[in-house]
Amino acid sequence: MMRIMRSLIAVVFIVAFVFGLYLSDGGVPRNSPDEEFKVFLDAKIPALMKRYAVPGACLALVRNGRIVFSGAFGYADKESGLRMTADMPMRVQSISKSVTAWAILKLAEEGKLNLDDPVETYLKDWKLPYSGYPSGGVTVRRLLCHTAGLPLGDVFALYAPDEAMPSLAESLTGTAVLFREPGKGFSYSNVGYNLLELLIEDVTGRDFSEYMKNEILSPLGMNNSDFNWNEALLADAPLGYTLDGKPVMPYRYPEKASGGLISTAEDIARFCIAGMPAFNEQDVLADEIINSLYSPRASHIGIYSLVFDAYGYGFYTERLGGGETAVSHGGQGTGWMSHFHAVPETGDAIIILTNSQRSWPFIAHILKAWRQWNGFSPLGMENIILGEYALWAVILLIFFLASYPCMAAGKGALHRLS
């Protein structure tokens, strides 16, 4: 009985210790001056980078609909000692989907497509491969919110800058095979957004990268962003780093819409500001169309429910304790992680771009400090921190349970000797 009681006490102590760590890991006081938070970030970010072995990061901060801070930390290339700079082209990976969604909604607003039409209505020479499921259910709307029944896709199909690679249509023929009936559930799909890339090209008669540059990126002031991967651009980009810290040389994908955007933290900040109807001055999308991007379209989103409430059109959404809606998207690729979080109605956003696959806890800690500074309720992404601390709690508990018999035996031996 005493052993059980001691074990229970140990569990309670460890749980209390974990939550104590979480609660004590705070930021600067709520609504403190911008400069004070900048000073905090200048100290906090390098410490977190060291803790999680993140080589380099770029960050931008938006308050009241304007950029109040941007900066670069750490290394673009650890081996050469090349420092990260804020103007270096960074792979933002799946943040690309949020930008692609803007293009689709623009075409819909112009009357060039209907979201509820099957995607094949607008495709010229390509059709979905036979799967046994009705291809007519693959609508533009379902592609936007990952409910079309398409798979994730091959995330390891990487090509060197000078290497031959399949065309977009050839890639889709091998990957865009339905694995479930369209409309029957959420399944995050790079393939679905790559199919939207083909849709944009066929509807506009223009190259996807050119269309995005001239109709979305440039009008939003994202002048350091591009979907066109030329060798010069890739050569200026930082190296990525894998989970085990190995450098990743520049590479390309056959597709661009799902994860091909190269950008900067400031440009993604401009994109976030453009999506704040009360603060923006853009004329790419009407305010009501922007708000429709953030309306929950898929509420049962599987494992993503651990950190978000729903998915809209190219954006994850969550309802904060004060009634605000937060919108966000992250990106992950070989050697890279990125994330933005925005609260459009208050004009706040934070953008974090890194050249490491080890960055989710790093990003979560910065997000926690940011929302504390703004006075928002806890974000779902903070569950990553709780998960990290819970893992340490399990390790401590296992250590205690494993060492308890030894401690008890030692105590008994000392008692007999005395």
N, C-alpha and C positions, 0 to 999 in steps of 0.2 A: 504493500500500500504506500509506504514511504517513497519507494522508487517511482511509482506512478505520479505521486504528488510533486516530486522533484522534477520529473520530466515535464509536467504541466507548467510548473513555475518557469522552467527553462524556455518553453515555447512562448509563454506570455512575455517573458523578458526579451526574447529575440524579436518578437513581433513589435513590441513597444520600441525597441532599439531601431528597427527598420523604419517605422513611421516617424520616429524622432529624427532620423537622418533626412527623410523626405521633407518634413516640416521645417527643419533647420536650414535646408538648402534653398535659401531665398535670394531675392534680388534687392534692388534699392527700393526705398519706400514708394508707395503709390503716388503717382502724379508728381514725382520729384522733377526738377528741371531737366531739360534735354541734356545739358552738358554733364549733369551728374550721372545720368544713365550711360552716356558715352564713356566717361571715365571708368564706370563699373565694367562695361564691356571690354575696354582695353586691358583690364586686369583679368577678367573672368575667362575670356575666350582663349588666350594662350594657356591658361591653367588647364582648361578642359581639353584643349588640343593635346597637351602633354599627357593628360590622364588617359585619353582614349587613342593615343598614337595617330592622330589626324594630322597629316603633313601640312595642308594648306586650306584656307577658307576665305571666302569673300562674303560680306554682309552688307545689307542696306536696310534702313529703318525709315518708315513712313509715319508721320503724325499729322493729323488734321489735313490729310490729303497732299502733303508735300514731303519730299525727301529731306530728312534732317540729319542723316548720318550715312556714310558708306565707307567701307574700309576693307583692307586685305590683311591677312595674317598668315604667317608661316611660309611654307616653301612650295613653289611650283615644280621644283626638281630638287629633291633632297640630296642627290648624289653630287650635283654641281654646285649646290648652295644658292641656286637662283630663287629669289624671293617672289612670293605671290604679289601681284599688283591688281588694283581694282579694275583696270581696263583689259585684263587678259580675257580671251574668249573661253568661257567655261561651258562644259556640257551640262545642260539642265535636265536632260533625259525626259522623264514623263511629264514634266511641266509643259512640254510641247503639246500635250493633249488639250490643256486649257486654252492655248493659243489657237490650235486647230479648231476647237469648238466655236471660237469667235468667227472664223471664216465660214463655217457651215451656217451659223445663225445669220450672218451677213447675206449670204446667198438666199436664204429663206426669206429674209426681210425684203430683198429685192424681187421676190417672186420667181426666182430661178429654180427653186425646188420646194417640195412640200415634205415636211418632216415625217409624215405618216405614209409616204409612198415607199414601196420596196426600192431598195438601193439600185437594183438591176434596171429600174425604169430609166435611170440616168446614165448607165454605162454603155459605151459604144460597142466595144469588141470583146468584152470579158464577161463571163458569167460565173456564178458560184459553182464549184465542183459538186458533183452529185454526192449526197450524204444520206439520203433517205428521209430527211426532214424538209419541210416546205420552205423553199428559198424565198417565197413571197413574204414570209414573216420577217425577213431581215430588212427592217425599215431604217431610214436615216435616223429617226428618233432613238430606236433601240441601239444602234451603233454608238450614238452619242453617250448613252448611259449604261453601256456594257450589259444589255439584256438581249442581245441578238443571238446568243447561243454559239458564239465563236470562241475558240481557245485563246490562251495567252499568246502563243507563238514561240518561236525559237529565239531566245534572248542571247544565245551564244553564237549566232551567225554574224561574226565580225570579219571585216575585210580591211587589209592594209590600204593606205591611200592610193597606191599604184596598182592594186590588185583588181582583176576583172571580177565582177559580181553580177548576179542575176538582175534582170529588170524588175520594176515594181510588180508588173503583171505576172511575171514568172514566179516571183516570191509568193504572191497571193495564191497562185494555183497550187502551190505546195502546202500552204498554211491555212487558207480560209475555208476549212472544211467544218461544217456544223457538227458539234458533238452533243447538242441537245436541241429541243424544239425552241425556236425563237419566242421570247416573251415569257419563258417559264422560270426565270431566275437571273440573278446577277452573276456574271463571271467576268472578272477584269480581263480585258483583251487588247493587247497591242495590235493584233490582227484587225480588229474592228476599226481602229483609228487609221490603220494603213489602207483599209478599204475606203475610208472617207477621203484619204489622199487621192486615190484614183478617181473618186467621185468629183472632187474639186477640179481635177485636170480635165475630165470629160465634160463637165458642165461649162467650164470657162474657156476651154480650148487653149489653156495656158499651162506652162510648166508650174508645178506646185510651188517650188522655191521662189520663182519670180512673182507668182500671184501673191504669196504670203508677204514677200518683201514690200511690194508696192501697194497692196490693199489693206494690210494689217500692221505690219511692223513699222514701216516708215510713218504712216499717219498717226501712230501712237507714240512717235518719238523714240522708237527702239532702234536707233541708228547703228548700234553696235551688236545687232542680232541678225542671224541669218540661218536659213535651212540649207543653204548651198555650201557643201563641204569641199572647198578647194584646198589644195595642198598647203598653200601659204597660210590659210586660216588655221588649219590643223597644226602646222609647224609652230605657230605662236601660242598654242594652247598649252596649259600645264600638263604634266604627266599625271595620269591617274594611278591609284595605288589599291591593290587588292586587300582582302581581309588579312592576309599574312604579310602585308607591307611590301609586296613586290611591285615594281613600277610597271605600268601599262603604256605601251607606245600608242601613238595616234591610230585610230581605226575608223571605219565607216560602216553604216548599215545600208542594205538595199532600199530601205524605206525611211521616211523622214517624219511623217505626221505624228507618230506615236512617241518618238523619242529623239528626234534629230535636230532639235534647235540648239544652236550655240549662241550664248548670250552673256550678259554681265548682270551682277546683282542690281545695279542701278536701272538697267533696262527692264528687268523683271519688276522692279519697284514701279516703274512707269506703267507697266502693264496692269499692276494691281490698282494704281491710282485711276487708270482709265475705266476700271470696273467699279468705281465708287460714284454712283450717279450724282450724289450731292456735292462732289468735289471735282469731277472731271470737266474737261473742256474739249473732248473728242467728239467727232461726228461719224465714227465708223458704225456704231450701233446706237439705236435709241435706248433711252433709259429703261423702258419696260422690257426690251429684249435682253438687256444686261441682267435685269432682275430674274428673268426666266432661266438664265444659266444656273442660278443658285437655288431654284425650286427643287426640292427633293423628288427624284424620279425613281430611284431604287432605294428602298429603306432596309431591305434585308441583304446586307452586303458581305456576309460571311465573316472571315477573319478580320476584315477591315472594320467591322463593328466594334472591335476592341478600342479603336481610337477615333472613329467618326460615326455620325448618325446616319448619313445617307450619301448618295451620289446624285448630282444634278447632271448638267451637260458639261463635262470636262472639269468639274470641281467636286471635291468632297465638301460636305456641309455638316455643321454641328450647331446646335442651339445652346447658347451660353446662359448662365444663370440669371443674367440681367435682361434676358429676352433678345439679345443681339444674335445675329446669325454670323458665324465665322465660316469662311470659305478657304479652301487650301488645296494644295496638291504637292506631292513629293515626286522625286525621280531617283531611280537607282539603275546603274549600269555597271559594267565591268570597270572598276576603278573610280566610280563617281557616285555621289549622293547629293541631292538638292531638296530644298523645301521652301515654300512660301505659305504664310498664314496671313489672312486679311479679315478685317471686320469692316465691310464697306460703309455701313451707316455711320460709323464713328470716324472714318478716315484713317484707320490704323492698319499697318502691315509690317511684316518683317520677312526678309528674304535671306536665306542661308544657302550658299553654294560651297561644296567641298570636293576635293580630289581624292576621296578615300571611301571605301566601302564599309568602313568601321564607324560611320558617323551618326547613326540613328540616336544613340544615347547622348552624344554631343549636341545634336540638334534639339533633342527633347529638353535638355537642361537650359539651353538658350531660350527656347519658347516659354518655359516656365517663368524665367526671370522677366521676359517681355510682358507676359500677361499679368504678372504681379505688379509691374510698373504701371500698366494701364488700368489696373483694378478689375480685370475680367475674372470670371470664375475659372476653375481649373480646366485645362484643355485635355481632350482625349489623348493627345500625344504624350502627355505626362505619365500615362500608364506604362510607357517604356521605362521610365525611371523607377516606378513601383516594381515592375518586373525585374529590373536589375537588382534592386535592393532585396526583393523576395528571393532571388537566386542566392544572394549572400546569406540570407536567413536560413535557407535550406542547407547550405554548406555548413554554417555554424551549428545547426541542429544535428546534422549527421555527425559532425566532429564531436559534439557533446555526447550523443548517444553511443558513439563508438568508444569514446574515452572513459565513459562513466564506469564500466566494469573494472577497468584498470585502476581508476581512482579509488573505487570501493575496495578493491583487493589490496591496494597499497595502504589504505586507511586501516583495514583489518589486520594487516601484517604489523603495522606500527602499534596497534592496540595490543596485539599478542606480545610484542617485544616489551611493551611497558608493563 
